[in-house]
Amino acid sequence: MSSVRIVTDSACDLEEALTEQWGITVVPLIITFGDTPVVDRSELAPEEFYARMAAAEELPTTAAPSPGHFDEVFRSLAADGATGIVCVNLSHELSATGPAATTAAKAVADVVEVRCVDSRSLTSGLGSIVLEAAAAAADGASLDDIEALCVDMAERTRMFGAIDTMENLRKGGRVGGAKAMFGSMLSIKPIVDVSTGRVEEAARTRTRRRSFAWLRDRILADEPVTHLCVGHGAAPDMDDFLALLGESVDIGEVRTGWIGPVIGTHAGQGVIGVTYVVAGDG
């Protein structure tokens, strides 16, 4: 078994069965409702999160893990036999999580070498990179090779989200180039592009159905694609989108799941996101 270990954060939205299967260590972010902090994943499942957010008067907030938390994880893995660690985190532009991991990596440099990679992505986009890294580690790939694999995938990963409400993005401040959408917020179903690691405006559609068609058409325009995933934040029409997508792609090859609390806090209930990897130049 490879001595290179893979670490990520809870924004990866990978199911526990997958992280256990591949030996992936997940460092959780903290979700705070009012004055009550809750540990993502271990203390707060996605279903419970969306129900609580819908009932809350104020939006919850998210907080990155501390450098000390990553430090503990890195040292623990080193003590368990890791000769190297690749830590892949959600977009550094949108969270202090990656920088916290980088700080910790420097602090443990005398114990174990840690390579930190900015996925420039979120949710299943991050998750797909992490899974490929874990598979490479299981095959005995080197620290250099796994880091290079992650960097390459990060550059080719695309992420788009059909937002059902702009209220969370507006209140949370994670809007970047999408600010211009707020003027007509009530009359549109916006689509955001997080492919660069920033939240940018991709399109404005008048109906939910049109936003679904836009997502489908964008996927088809980028074909051939791999690692196609569809995630949702308690979206009642998730099956409608999958049915539409299934007219053009093999749904059996699509990984589906929840968009967890870290991203759901900002994207809002009803969000449907797609992530995939486009072909390289070679």
N, C-alpha and C positions, 0 to 999 in steps of 0.2 A: 504494500500500500504506500502511496506517495506520502512524503513527509511535509508536503506543502498543504497548508490548511486555508480554507476560504471563510472570510468573515464579511457580513453585510449588515444592514440595518432593517428595521421592521417596515420601512417604506417599500421593501421588495414585494410585499404581499404574496409571498410563497407560502403554501400550506405547510403545516408542521410535518406532515407525512413526507413531503419532498425534502425539506431541510434535514430531517432525520436520516432519510435514505442516503443522501449525499454527504452527510457529515458537515453541513454548513452551520456556522455559528451566527445567530442573529442577535444583534444588539438593539434593544428596543428604544424607541422614542417615548416621550411622556406626553399624554393628552390631559389637559386640565379643564374641568368643568367648574366654573366659578373658582372656588378655593381648593378644589379637590383634584389632586394629581392622580392619574391612573396610568399604569404601565401598559403600553400597547401590547397586544397579543396575549400576554399572560394574564392580564386583569381585565381586558376589554376586547371582546370579539366584535367583528364588523357589524353583525346583526344588532347587537346591543348598542353599539355606538350610534348608529343611525337613528334608532328609536330614542335614545337619550338626547341627541342633537335636535331632533324634531320637537321634543318637549321642552327644551331649554330656552330660557328667555334671551340669553346671550350665547354667542357662538363659543365653542371650546377653543382653546389655544394649543399649539404644539411646541414642544421644546426638545432640542437635540440632546443626545446623551453627552455626558461630560467626557473630557479627555481621560479622566481617571477611570471611567467605566471601560473605555477601550483599552486602557493600560492594563487593567485587571484581566481582561479577556485575552490580550496578546500574551501576557506572562503565563496565564493558565495553559494556553495552547502550547507554549514553548516547554512548559514543565511536562506536558503530556507527549512530548516528542516531536513537535513541529520544528522543522529546520528553516522554514520560511512561511510567511503568511501573505496572502493577497487579500486586501480589504477593499471591497467595491461598495460605494455609497451612492445615495441619491444625489441629484444635481447639486454641486457646490454653490451654484448661483442662487439656489432656493432654500438652502438649509446650512446651518453651522455644523451639521453632523460630519461631513467629510473633513472639514478643517480640524474638528476635534480628534478624528482618527489620525490625521496627519501629525498633530501635536503629540499624540500618544506614541505613534510610530518612532518619532525621534527620541522619545524618552526611554524606549525599550531597545534602542539600537544595539546596546552592548549585550543584550540577551538573545534577540531574534531579529532577523531582517524582515521588515514589513513594507510591502509595496502598496500604496494607496492609489486607487483609481477612481476618478470622477466619471460616473456612468453617464452623466449629462442627461439622465432620464429619471423616471419615476415608476412606481408600481411594477407592472409586469415587464416593462422595458428593462428596468433594473434586474428584475427576477430572472429574465432570460439570460442576461450576461452572467449572472451569478451561477446559474445552473450549468452553463457551458464551462465556466471556470472550474467548477467542482468536478465535472466529467473529465476535464483535462488533468486535474490533479489526481483523480483516481487512476488515470492511465499512466501516471508517473511523469507528467510533463514538468519541466523546470520552472523555477520562479520567474525567470525572464520570459519564457514562452507563455506562461499563463497571464502575466501582466500584459504582454503584447497582444494576446488574444482579446483580453478585456478592452484595451484601448481601441483596437480595430473595431470590435463590435459596437462600442460606444459611439464611434463616428458614423456607423451605418444604421443605428437604431432610430426609428421614427416613432413618435407618439402624438396622437391626436385625441382630443376629448370633446364630446358633445355635452355642453353644459346645460342643465335644465333650469338653473337659477344662477344669476350673477351675484347674488347678495353675499355669498361666502367669499368669493374672490375680492369683491369690493371692500368688505370689512377687514379681510385678512391682509390686504395690501400686496398680495403676490401677483400683481397684474402685469408688470413689465410693459411690453408693447401692446397689451390688450386694453389699455386705458380708454382708447377712443370708442370702445364698444358701449361704454356706460350711458352715453347720450340717448341711445335708442334701446336701452336695456329691456324695457318692458315689451317691445314689439318684435324681438328677435330671439332665436335659439342659436347662440354663438358656438363656434367651434374654435378651440384653442390648439396651438401647435407648441409642443414642448420638446421638439426634436433637437434644439440647440442647448437644452438645459434651462432655457428661459421660457416664460409664459408669453407667447405671442398670439396675435389674432391670425386665424387661418381663414375663417369665412363667417358670414352672417346668413343664417337661413331663417325663413319665416315660420316654418313649422318643424316639429320634431321629426316627422317623416322625411322631410327634406334634409335634415341634418344627418339622418341615418344613411340616406342615399349618397350624401357627400362623402361620408366616411367610407362607404363601400367603393365608390368610384375612385377615391384616392388610393385605396389599397390596390385596386386593379391597375391604376396608372403606374404604380411603382413595381408591378410584377416584373421579374420573379421575386417573391419575398419569402422569407423563412421566419420561424419563431412567431407566427401570428397569434396574438392573444387578444381576448376581449374581456374587459373587466367592468364591473358596475357598482354603483353606490346605492343599493336598495332601489334600483330602477324597476318599476313594475312592467316596463315594456322591453326588458332585456331579451326575452324570447322573440319579440317582434323583430328586433335588430338581427338576431341570429338567423331567423327565418329568411330575412332579406339577404343577408350575407351568404346564406347557404345556397342561394340561387346561382352564385358565381364561384364559390370556393368550397373545398371539402371541409365541412364543419368538424368532421372527425379528427382533423389535424390541428384544430384550433384549441388552445388552452384557454379555459374560461375560469372566472373566479371573482371574488369580491375586490373592490378597491377599498383598502382599509382606512382606518381613522386618520392616519398621517396625511394622506392626500384628500380624503373625504372631507376633512375639516375645511379645506380651502376650495375644493371643487363643488361641494354641496351635494345634497341628496338628489338622486336621479341621474348623476353623471354616468356616461358610458364612454369608456376609453378603449382605444385600439393601439396596440404596439406591435411592431414587426421590424425585421432587419432586411435592408435592401442588399442587393448583390454588390460586391466590390468591383473596383475598376479592372482587376485582373481577371 
